[in-house]
C-alpha cells in the first residue's frame, strides 16, 4: 500500500512558490507590469494546485472513512457470530455460572 504524504508535499510546494516569487522579484529585469502579470499567473497556478490538493485530500479522507466503517461493521458481524457460537457450545451455561459467581 502506498504511503500518501500530502502534507509534506504541500509544504514543499508552498516553500517553492515563496522562494520562486522572492527570486523573481530580486532578479527580474522585467517592468513592473510584466512582474505583476507573472505573479498573477503564478498565484493562479498555485491556487489551482492547492484546490486540487484539497479536493484530493478530501476524497482520500472519505475513502478512508468508508473503508474504516466497512471494517468496523465486519468486526461487529464476526464478534456477534463468535458470541453465538460460544453461547451454543456444550457447557457454556456452566462456564457462565462459574464466571458470575
C-alpha positions in Angstrom: 0.0 0.0 0.0 1.4 3.4 -1.0 2.0 5.9 1.7 0.5 9.3 0.9 2.3 12.3 2.5 0.2 15.1 1.1 1.0 17.5 4.0 4.7 17.4 3.3 4.2 17.8 -0.4 2.0 20.8 0.2 4.6 22.4 2.5 7.3 21.9 -0.2 5.0 23.3 -2.8 4.3 26.5 -0.8 8.0 26.8 0.0 8.9 26.6 -3.7 6.3 29.2 -4.6 7.6 31.5 -2.0 11.2 31.1 -3.0 10.4 31.5 -6.7 8.5 34.7 -6.0 11.3 36.2 -4.0 13.9 35.2 -6.6 11.7 36.7 -9.3 11.4 40.0 -7.5 15.1 40.2 -6.7 16.4 39.3 -10.1 13.7 40.4 -12.5 14.7 42.5 -15.4 11.0 43.0 -16.3 8.9 46.0 -16.0 6.5 46.4 -13.1 3.5 45.4 -15.2 5.3 42.3 -16.5 6.3 41.3 -13.0 2.7 41.8 -11.7 1.4 39.7 -14.6 3.9 37.0 -13.9 3.0 37.0 -10.2 -0.8 36.9 -11.0 -0.2 33.9 -13.3 1.9 32.1 -10.7 -0.7 32.8 -8.0 -3.4 31.4 -10.2 -1.4 28.2 -10.8 -0.7 27.9 -7.1 -4.3 28.4 -6.2 -5.4 25.7 -8.7 -2.8 23.3 -7.3 -4.0 24.0 -3.8 -7.6 23.4 -4.7 -6.7 20.1 -6.4 -4.7 19.1 -3.4 -7.5 19.9 -1.1 -10.1 18.0 -3.2 -7.7 15.0 -3.4 -7.2 15.1 0.4 -11.0 15.3 1.0 -11.7 12.4 -1.4 -8.9 10.3 0.2 -10.4 11.1 3.7 -13.8 10.0 2.5 -12.4 6.8 1.1 -10.6 6.0 4.4 -13.7 6.8 6.4 -15.8 4.5 4.3 -13.2 1.7 4.5 -12.9 2.1 8.3 -16.7 1.9 8.6 -16.8 -1.3 6.5 -14.1 -2.8 8.7 -15.9 -1.9 11.9 -19.1 -3.4 10.5 -17.3 -6.6 9.6 -15.7 -6.8 13.0 -19.1 -6.5 14.7 -20.5 -9.3 12.5 -17.6 -11.5 13.3 -17.8 -10.9 17.0 -21.6 -11.4 17.0 -21.1 -14.7 15.2 -18.5 -15.9 17.6 -20.6 -14.8 20.6 -23.4 -17.0 19.3 -21.1 -19.9 18.7 -19.7 -19.7 22.2 -23.2 -19.4 23.7 -24.3 -22.6 21.9 -21.2 -24.6 22.9 -21.6 -27.5 25.3 -21.1 -26.4 28.9 -21.4 -22.7 28.1 -24.1 -22.3 30.7 -21.9 -23.8 33.4 -19.0 -21.5 32.4 -21.3 -18.5 32.7 -22.4 -19.6 36.2 -18.8 -20.1 37.4 -17.7 -16.8 35.9 -20.6 -14.8 37.5 -20.0 -16.1 40.9 
